[in-house]
Amino acid sequence: MPRAIRQTVTPAADGAPRHSVLVVDDSRVQLRVLSALLGKMGYAVSEAESAEDALAQCARRQPDMVISDWMMPGMTGPEFCQALRRATPNHYSYFILLTAKSAKEEIAEGLNAGADDFLTKPVNQSELRARLAAGTRILAMQEELQAKNQVITQALSELKQVYDGIEHDLTHARALQQSLVPDRTRDFGAARISLLFQPCGHVGGDLVGLFSPGPGQVGFYNLDVSGHGIASALVSARIASYFSGDLPEQNIALCAGKDGAIELRRPCKVAEVLNARMLQDQGMMEYFTIAYATADLNTGAIQMVQAGHPPPLLLRADGRAEFVGSGGMPIGLMPDPIYKSVPIQLGPGDRLLIYSDGMTELMQKDGSALDGAGLLALVREVPETKSGPEYLDDLYWRLCALRDRDNPHDDDISAVLFERPA
């Protein structure tokens, strides 16, 4: 009749706690011998005369170590080891097979079954002590690993909470930044202006906008702050406040005319004011590029300053195309740069596309940048029947099709499209 016997435990000489050991053997004599040896060494010993009885005990209390005979009626030692591993996936017992076998094939069989070590009969006390000491070291390392895993799991949980908070804040920040571009298009009758803003992350350093101080006048811009992410987004939001259409008294692009009416300031002067403000702020480490333009909606006459921004693309109604602009120094790099306004005349059916370098520097699937020529070729693929936001969306998705889907774009993409009806 299978039975379990709890032996008297002799404390360790150093007072340190010992591991529990389950001895499994169908020989009562062998059980007594091993139990006595283990008890003298200070281990907490339990006994089982069959693998089935041992599994029942392990279901109630899982031992730290198991010493099992190989040859037993019913379930063998290797079979018991496999059953134990399956029954206790979250607890690891150091398993020693007790056997008279020594052939390599049989040793391999035991290891494949999940055994950690072997003891040959008759058991030598010194060898038993050494095998158990090795098992103790393994279990100690496992306990240390489990403790570290718990610390890591806790840390990951805390990090996830922090990440979720940041994710929530960034989602809110994205909504706030998108609110800086409330209208994607505005039709003035004599002209139409459309905007595209696609940040590479939650928020970006690009920004587009427009404002009109009165009939027949409009100012529009596309800016790109150095760097990416939150810092650049904060700078772009600050710059947007300088071009507020709702608060004309705070808009640096507006000034009072001779008759007291609000009118548009010359673009080159706007660039100078922006540069002075950026340099006055000692905490501002970023710089930015901008293409800012004013337009007479009645005549199609445009004045534009290009402060380090890519040259805009002028698309004529007859199919001709050219890049326009005189370059210029980015805003916030050096004091007192010279900015010049560039005149552009748009006729009926003409378009002016102002864009950020996220377009021309987009990395294609072959590893090369799109560049200006590639952008022009892509623009020519957009159907002439499309206009406004539909035109910009078509261009954007064509850009996305060129990019390797496994490597998302790492720069913001933005653009302003100025169109005169044919």
C-alpha positions as CSV (number, residue, x, y, z in Angstrom):
1,M,0.0,0.0,0.0
2,P,1.6,3.3,-1.1
3,R,2.2,5.6,1.8
4,A,4.0,8.9,2.6
5,I,6.2,9.3,5.7
6,R,7.5,12.6,7.0
7,Q,10.9,12.1,8.5
8,T,12.3,14.1,11.4
9,V,14.3,17.0,10.1
10,T,17.7,17.9,11.6
11,P,18.4,21.6,11.4
12,A,21.4,22.7,9.3
13,A,24.5,23.5,11.2
14,D,24.5,27.1,10.2
15,G,20.8,27.5,11.1
16,A,19.9,28.2,7.5
17,P,16.7,26.8,6.1
18,R,17.0,23.6,3.9
19,H,15.0,22.7,0.9
20,S,12.3,20.1,0.9
21,V,13.1,16.7,-0.8
22,L,10.6,14.1,-2.0
23,V,12.1,10.6,-2.2
24,V,10.3,8.2,-4.5
25,D,11.2,4.5,-4.5
26,D,9.3,1.2,-4.5
27,S,11.9,-0.2,-2.1
28,R,11.1,0.6,1.5
29,V,14.7,-0.1,2.5
30,Q,16.0,2.4,-0.1
31,L,13.5,4.9,1.2
32,R,14.7,4.5,4.8
33,V,18.3,4.8,3.8
34,L,17.9,7.9,1.7
35,S,15.5,9.6,4.2
36,A,17.9,9.0,7.0
37,L,20.8,10.5,5.1
38,L,18.8,13.5,3.9
39,G,17.4,14.1,7.4
40,K,20.9,14.2,8.9
41,M,21.8,16.8,6.3
42,G,18.9,19.0,7.5
43,Y,16.5,18.6,4.6
44,A,12.7,18.3,5.0
45,V,12.0,14.8,3.6
46,S,8.8,13.2,2.4
47,E,8.5,9.7,1.0
48,A,6.4,8.0,-1.7
49,E,6.5,4.3,-2.7
50,S,5.2,4.9,-6.3
51,A,5.1,7.7,-8.9
52,E,1.3,7.9,-8.6
53,D,1.5,8.6,-4.9
54,A,4.3,11.1,-5.5
55,L,2.2,13.0,-8.0
56,A,-0.7,13.1,-5.5
57,Q,1.7,14.6,-2.9
58,C,3.1,17.2,-5.4
59,A,-0.5,18.3,-6.1
60,R,-0.9,19.2,-2.4
61,R,2.6,20.6,-1.9
62,Q,5.3,20.9,-4.4
63,P,8.8,19.9,-3.2
64,D,12.0,21.8,-4.0
65,M,13.8,18.6,-5.0
66,V,12.8,15.1,-6.1
67,I,15.0,11.9,-5.9
68,S,13.2,9.2,-7.8
69,D,14.2,5.6,-8.6
70,W,14.3,4.8,-12.3
71,M,12.8,1.3,-12.3
72,M,9.4,1.2,-10.5
73,P,6.2,-0.7,-11.0
74,G,3.7,1.2,-13.2
75,M,5.2,4.6,-14.0
76,T,9.0,4.7,-14.4
77,G,11.2,7.4,-13.1
78,P,11.5,9.2,-16.5
79,E,7.7,8.9,-17.0
80,F,7.1,10.3,-13.6
81,C,9.5,13.2,-14.3
82,Q,7.5,14.1,-17.5
83,A,4.2,13.9,-15.6
84,L,5.5,16.1,-12.9
85,R,6.7,18.8,-15.3
86,R,3.3,18.8,-17.0
87,A,1.5,18.9,-13.7
88,T,3.5,21.8,-12.2
89,P,4.4,24.2,-15.1
90,N,4.7,27.2,-12.7
91,H,7.0,25.5,-10.2
92,Y,10.3,23.9,-10.8
93,S,11.5,21.0,-8.8
94,Y,15.1,19.9,-9.2
95,F,14.8,16.3,-10.3
96,I,17.5,13.6,-9.6
97,L,17.1,10.1,-11.1
98,L,18.3,7.2,-9.0
99,T,19.6,4.4,-11.3
100,A,22.0,1.7,-11.9
101,K,22.0,2.6,-15.6
102,S,25.1,4.2,-17.0
103,A,24.7,3.9,-20.8
104,K,24.8,7.2,-22.7
105,E,21.5,6.4,-24.5
106,E,19.8,5.8,-21.2
107,I,21.3,9.0,-19.7
108,A,20.0,10.9,-22.7
109,E,16.6,9.4,-22.2
110,G,16.5,10.7,-18.6
111,L,17.6,14.2,-19.6
112,N,15.0,14.3,-22.4
113,A,12.4,13.4,-19.9
114,G,13.3,16.5,-17.9
115,A,15.7,15.2,-15.2
116,D,18.4,17.5,-14.0
117,D,20.9,15.0,-12.5
118,F,21.6,11.3,-11.8
119,L,22.7,9.3,-8.8
120,T,24.0,5.7,-9.2
121,K,23.2,2.9,-6.8
122,P,24.4,2.2,-4.3
123,V,24.2,5.9,-3.2
124,N,27.4,7.4,-1.9
125,Q,26.8,9.9,0.9
126,S,29.5,12.4,-0.3
127,E,28.1,12.2,-3.9
128,L,24.6,12.7,-2.6
129,R,25.6,15.8,-0.7
130,A,27.4,17.2,-3.8
131,R,24.4,16.5,-6.1
132,L,22.1,18.2,-3.6
133,A,24.4,21.1,-3.2
134,A,24.4,21.6,-7.0
135,G,20.6,21.5,-7.0
136,T,20.5,24.0,-4.2
137,R,22.6,26.4,-6.3
138,I,20.3,26.0,-9.3
139,L,17.2,26.6,-7.2
140,A,18.8,29.6,-5.6
141,M,19.5,31.1,-9.0
142,Q,16.0,30.3,-10.1
143,E,14.6,32.0,-7.0
144,E,16.7,35.0,-7.7
145,L,15.6,35.0,-11.3
146,Q,11.9,34.8,-10.2
147,A,12.4,37.7,-7.8
148,K,14.0,39.8,-10.6
149,N,11.2,38.8,-12.9
150,Q,8.7,40.0,-10.4
151,V,10.6,43.3,-10.1
152,I,10.7,43.6,-13.9
153,T,7.0,42.8,-14.1
154,Q,6.2,45.4,-11.5
155,A,8.4,47.9,-13.3
156,L,6.8,47.2,-16.6
157,S,3.4,47.6,-15.1
158,E,4.4,51.0,-13.7
159,L,5.9,52.0,-17.0
160,K,2.8,51.0,-18.8
161,Q,0.8,53.3,-16.5
162,V,3.2,56.1,-17.3
163,Y,3.1,55.3,-21.0
164,D,-0.7,55.2,-21.0
165,G,-0.6,58.6,-19.3
166,I,1.8,60.0,-21.9
167,E,-0.2,58.4,-24.7
168,H,-3.3,60.1,-23.4
169,D,-1.5,63.5,-23.1
170,L,0.0,63.1,-26.6
171,T,-3.4,62.3,-28.1
172,H,-4.8,65.4,-26.4
173,A,-1.8,67.4,-27.7
174,R,-2.4,66.1,-31.2
175,A,-6.0,67.3,-31.1
176,L,-4.8,70.7,-29.8
177,Q,-2.2,71.0,-32.6
178,Q,-4.8,69.9,-35.2
179,S,-7.0,72.7,-33.9
180,L,-4.4,75.2,-35.0
181,V,-5.5,74.2,-38.5
182,P,-9.3,74.5,-38.1
183,D,-10.1,74.8,-41.8
184,R,-8.4,72.6,-44.4
185,T,-9.6,74.9,-47.2
186,R,-11.0,78.3,-47.7
187,D,-12.6,79.6,-50.9
188,F,-12.2,83.3,-51.5
189,G,-13.9,83.3,-54.8
190,A,-11.0,84.7,-56.7
191,A,-8.7,82.1,-55.2
192,R,-8.7,79.0,-53.0
193,I,-6.2,78.0,-50.4
194,S,-6.0,74.4,-49.1
195,L,-3.8,73.0,-46.3
196,L,-2.2,69.6,-45.6
197,F,-0.7,68.6,-42.2
198,Q,0.5,65.1,-41.5
199,P,2.8,64.8,-38.5
200,C,5.1,61.7,-38.3
201,G,4.1,61.1,-34.7
202,H,1.3,62.3,-32.4
203,V,2.5,65.9,-32.8
204,G,5.0,67.5,-35.2
205,G,7.1,70.5,-35.8
206,D,5.5,71.4,-39.1
207,L,2.6,73.9,-39.3
208,V,0.4,75.5,-42.0
209,G,-2.0,78.3,-41.8
210,L,-3.7,81.3,-43.4
211,F,-5.5,84.5,-42.3
212,S,-7.2,87.4,-44.1
213,P,-7.3,90.9,-42.6
214,G,-9.9,92.1,-45.1
215,P,-11.4,91.6,-48.6
216,G,-8.9,90.9,-51.3
217,Q,-6.0,90.1,-48.9
218,V,-4.7,86.9,-47.5
219,G,-1.5,85.7,-45.9
220,F,-0.5,82.0,-45.8
221,Y,2.5,80.0,-44.6
222,N,4.2,76.7,-44.2
223,L,6.8,76.3,-41.5
224,D,9.1,73.5,-40.3
225,V,10.7,73.6,-36.9
226,S,14.0,71.7,-36.5
227,G,13.8,68.4,-34.8
228,H,10.7,66.3,-34.2
229,G,8.3,65.6,-31.4
230,I,7.0,67.5,-28.5
231,A,9.7,70.3,-28.3
232,S,9.2,71.1,-32.0
233,A,5.4,71.0,-31.6
234,L,5.6,73.5,-28.8
235,V,7.7,75.9,-30.8
236,S,5.4,75.6,-33.8
237,A,2.4,76.3,-31.6
238,R,4.1,79.4,-30.3
239,I,4.9,80.6,-33.8
240,A,1.3,80.0,-34.8
241,S,0.2,82.5,-32.1
242,Y,2.3,85.1,-34.0
243,F,0.0,84.6,-37.1
244,S,-3.3,84.6,-35.2
245,G,-6.3,85.4,-37.5
246,D,-8.6,85.8,-34.5
247,L,-6.3,88.3,-32.7
248,P,-5.1,90.7,-35.4
249,E,-3.4,93.0,-32.8
250,Q,-1.1,90.1,-31.9
251,N,-0.4,89.0,-35.5
252,I,3.1,90.2,-36.4
253,A,2.2,89.9,-40.1
254,L,-0.4,92.7,-39.8
255,C,0.1,96.4,-39.4
256,A,-1.9,99.6,-39.5
257,G,-2.0,101.3,-42.9
258,K,-2.0,105.1,-43.6
259,D,-5.7,105.3,-43.3
260,G,-5.7,103.2,-40.1
261,A,-7.0,100.1,-41.7
262,I,-5.3,96.8,-41.0
263,E,-3.1,95.5,-43.9
264,L,-0.5,92.9,-44.6
265,R,3.1,93.6,-43.7
266,R,5.7,92.8,-46.3
267,P,6.9,89.2,-46.1
268,C,10.6,90.1,-45.8
269,K,9.8,92.3,-42.8
270,V,7.8,89.5,-41.2
271,A,10.8,87.2,-41.4
272,E,13.0,89.9,-39.8
273,V,10.6,90.3,-36.9
274,L,10.3,86.5,-36.4
275,N,14.1,86.1,-36.4
276,A,14.5,88.9,-33.8
277,R,11.9,87.3,-31.5
278,M,13.5,83.9,-31.8
279,L,17.0,85.2,-30.9
280,Q,15.6,87.2,-28.0
281,D,14.4,84.1,-26.3
282,Q,17.4,82.6,-24.5
283,G,15.6,79.3,-23.9
284,M,14.9,78.7,-27.5
285,M,17.3,76.2,-29.0
286,E,15.3,75.4,-32.1
287,Y,15.3,77.2,-35.4
288,F,12.8,76.9,-38.2
289,T,12.3,77.4,-41.9
290,I,9.3,79.1,-43.4
291,A,7.7,80.1,-46.7
292,Y,5.4,83.0,-45.9
293,A,3.4,84.7,-48.7
294,T,0.8,87.4,-49.1
295,A,-1.6,87.5,-52.1
296,D,-3.7,90.1,-53.7
297,L,-6.8,88.0,-54.5
298,N,-8.0,90.3,-57.2
299,T,-4.9,90.4,-59.3
300,G,-3.1,87.1,-58.3
301,A,0.0,89.0,-57.3
302,I,2.0,87.2,-54.6
303,Q,4.9,88.3,-52.5
304,M,6.8,85.5,-50.7
305,V,9.7,85.2,-48.4
306,Q,11.6,81.8,-48.4
307,A,13.6,81.6,-45.1
308,G,15.5,78.3,-45.6
309,H,12.3,76.5,-46.8
310,P,12.2,74.3,-49.9
311,P,11.5,76.3,-53.2
312,P,7.7,76.3,-53.8
313,L,6.4,74.7,-57.0
314,L,4.6,77.0,-59.5
315,L,2.3,75.0,-61.8
316,R,1.0,76.9,-64.8
317,A,-2.4,76.2,-66.4
318,D,-0.6,75.4,-69.7
319,G,1.4,72.6,-68.1
320,R,4.6,74.4,-67.4
321,A,6.2,74.0,-64.0
322,E,9.1,75.7,-62.1
323,F,10.5,75.9,-58.7
324,V,10.6,79.5,-57.4
325,G,12.3,81.3,-54.5
326,S,15.6,82.8,-53.5
327,G,16.5,80.5,-50.6
328,G,17.3,82.6,-47.5
329,M,18.5,82.0,-44.0
330,P,16.3,79.9,-41.6
331,I,14.7,81.8,-38.7
332,G,16.6,81.8,-35.4
333,L,20.1,81.0,-36.5
334,M,21.9,84.3,-36.7
335,P,21.2,88.0,-36.0
336,D,20.2,90.5,-38.7
337,P,20.0,88.2,-41.8
338,I,18.9,89.8,-45.1
339,Y,15.5,88.5,-46.3
340,K,14.1,89.4,-49.7
341,S,10.5,89.1,-50.9
342,V,10.1,87.2,-54.2
343,P,7.3,88.4,-56.5
344,I,5.1,85.7,-58.1
345,Q,2.3,86.3,-60.5
346,L,-0.5,83.7,-60.8
347,G,-2.8,83.8,-63.8
348,P,-6.2,82.0,-64.2
349,G,-5.8,78.2,-63.6
350,D,-2.3,78.6,-62.1
351,R,-1.3,76.9,-58.8
352,L,1.4,77.5,-56.2
353,L,2.4,74.5,-54.0
354,I,4.4,75.3,-50.9
355,Y,5.6,72.1,-49.1
356,S,7.9,71.0,-46.3
357,D,11.1,69.0,-46.8
358,G,9.2,66.0,-45.5
359,M,8.1,65.6,-49.2
360,T,11.4,66.0,-51.0
361,E,13.5,64.1,-48.4
362,L,11.0,61.2,-48.2
363,M,13.0,57.9,-48.3
364,Q,11.7,55.6,-51.1
365,K,11.7,51.9,-51.1
366,D,15.1,51.8,-53.0
367,G,16.7,53.9,-50.2
368,S,16.9,57.1,-52.2
369,A,15.3,60.5,-51.4
370,L,12.5,61.7,-53.5
371,D,14.1,65.1,-54.2
372,G,12.6,68.0,-56.2
373,A,12.5,66.2,-59.6
374,G,10.7,63.2,-58.0
375,L,8.2,65.5,-56.4
376,L,7.5,67.2,-59.8
377,A,7.0,63.9,-61.4
378,L,4.6,62.8,-58.7
379,V,2.7,66.1,-58.9
380,R,2.2,65.5,-62.7
381,E,0.5,62.2,-61.9
382,V,-2.2,63.9,-59.9
383,P,-5.3,64.3,-62.2
384,E,-5.8,67.9,-63.3
385,T,-9.5,67.6,-62.4
386,K,-8.7,67.4,-58.7
387,S,-8.3,70.6,-56.7
388,G,-8.2,71.8,-53.1
389,P,-7.9,69.2,-50.3
390,E,-8.7,66.4,-52.7
391,Y,-5.6,67.4,-54.7
392,L,-3.4,67.4,-51.6
393,D,-4.8,64.1,-50.3
394,D,-4.1,62.5,-53.7
395,L,-0.5,63.8,-53.6
396,Y,0.0,62.6,-50.0
397,W,-1.2,59.1,-50.7
398,R,1.1,58.9,-53.8
399,L,3.9,59.8,-51.5
400,C,2.9,57.1,-49.1
401,A,2.9,54.6,-51.9
402,L,6.5,55.4,-52.7
403,R,7.6,54.9,-49.1
404,D,8.6,51.4,-47.7
405,R,5.7,50.4,-45.5
406,D,8.1,48.7,-43.1
407,N,9.9,52.1,-42.6
408,P,7.3,54.8,-41.7
409,H,8.3,58.3,-42.6
410,D,10.3,60.0,-39.9
411,D,9.5,63.6,-40.8
412,D,6.3,65.6,-40.9
413,I,4.6,66.3,-44.2
414,S,2.8,69.5,-44.8
415,A,1.8,71.7,-47.7
416,V,-0.2,74.8,-48.8
417,L,-1.9,74.9,-52.2
418,F,-2.9,78.3,-53.6
419,E,-5.2,78.1,-56.7
420,R,-6.7,80.6,-59.0
421,P,-9.8,79.4,-60.9
422,A,-9.5,79.1,-64.6
